[in-house]
Amino acid sequence: MGIIELVIILVVLFASALIYFRVADRYDIIDKPNERSSHSRITLRGGGIIFVVGVILYYLLFGFSYSWFFVGLMAIALVSFMDDVLGVIKGSSGVPSGVRIMVHFGAILMMFVDCGFYSIPWYWVVAALVVGAGVINAYNFMDGINGITGGYSLVVVAALWYINRYGADGTGIGFVDENLLYTLALSLLVFNYFNFRPKARCFAGDIGSVSIAFILLFLLGRLINQTGNFTYISLLMVYGVDTVLTIIYRIYLRENIFEAHRKHLYQLLANEKGLPHPVVSLIYMTVQTIISIIFISTPTWWTFLALALPTGTTWLFLRLALASNPASNG
């Protein structure tokens, strides 16, 4: 990516964000705090549309690459934006869950074409479909803490860039066009400018959290397919451990795991412990950065297990500590 393309993309991304803010403010596309929220002020919703704009710019400026992925992203972004808009209309429950699930599965299946997954046995494709849907939903839960979606995703993109350029041995894997990584990083930086602060100007919304999860899944899918190494999912380990163990904990409590809640560790740190949102986001980013650096140097199953076990143990220790000594967010 040359300096001219970089400047054009940055200008368009900032302009798109500011235009969207005016539209969202005009039509009250806002996120109102409730008993399950981790924020206390009305905030514009759907600022993560900037991730979709970034991919559109990449597609137009760099040769119309990965068209199946692009079409899938447009489909999943559209239904997610409809969910954001309908979610603020009084009496609306948003897009029906059946429609949303069908679009998610359809978009993932389209994305698999550009990942090269249809050359592998069908049962692995089914497994990847289930995992992909799970990752998207897990990522969607994480929005609401200022900086966590954009900051954590930037850490993941940085790790993917390093693997693409250098790999574990310095030669690079080259699993994706670097211009997509650069464009995505720029869109994340622009979003973080408005979100990674004590009082966020916007949240990612469904369109942002679902879209960035879909994009990262595509990148990880291409990497995993090219290397045959599933343990590269370690680049999402912090989110993964938090999500899986929180689900297990809620099942233990006999709760409906499909209902909104405030039992993720990041929510407890922000709400019960009272840590500022940017601090919680920086903790998640720092831990994932350390995990990624260690894993990239030796990307094996043994490294995966050696990282997953202490990460899960730390989650359990912090979860028990916060349960036994809750603090007011006051």
Secondary structure, 3 states (H helix, E strand, C coil): CCHHHHHHHHHHHHHHHHHHHHHHHHCCCEECCCCCCCCCCCEECCCCHHHHHHHHHHHHHCCCCCHHHHHHHHHHHHHHHHHHHHCCCCCCCCCCHHHHHHHHHHHHHHHHHHHCHHHCCHHHHHHHHHHHHHHHHHHHHCCCCCCHHHHHHHHHHHHHHHHHHCCCCCCCCCCCCHHHHHHHHHHHHHHHHHHCCCCCCECCHHHHHHHHHHHHHHHHHHHHHHHCCHHHHHHHHHHHHHHHHHHHHHHHCCCCCCCCCCCCHHHHHHHCCCCCHHHHHHHHHHHHHHHHHHHHHCCCHHHHHHHHHHHHHHHHHHHHHHHHCCCCCC
